[in-house]
Amino acid sequence: MSEVKRVVVKPFDKDKFELAREYEYQSASGETIKIPAGYKTNGANVPRVFWSIFPPNSPEYISAVVAHDYLCDLERYERADEILKEIMGELRVAEWKILIFYYACRAYHKIKYGA
């Protein structure tokens, strides 16, 4: 397995970031996800009370979060959640964190969008 590329972001606004250059991810299934430079994100939508444990823009998982947000903007919620889980695994994020992020996103998308 090759090492996953990391996003390059710059501050855009209070608690928001912008992609400084295009980000491309090749999934295990062969799908290529291209996110254009200039794409804006607020990072992970983690309730503020949990920021000390799960900072929204942690370098540990921000690449996965940006890909997830982009796919969500395209209304591909289930795929977004799968990609989040896949990239976090490739980034070697702790399994317990991956599961928390994945199941929190799945539950939210099923409740809000039925997806």
Sequence and secondary structure as in RCSB ss.txt:
>XXXX:A:sequence
MSEVKRVVVKPFDKDKFELAREYEYQSASGETIKIPAGYKTNGANVPRVFWSIFPPNSPEYISAVVAHDYLCDLE
RYERADEILKEIMGELRVAEWKILIFYYACRAYHKIKYGA
>XXXX:A:secstr
        EEEEETTEEEESS EEEE TTS EEEE TT EE      GGGTTTS TT TTTHHHHHHHHHHHHTT
 HHHHHHHHHHHHHHTT  HHHHHHHHHHHHHHHHHHH  
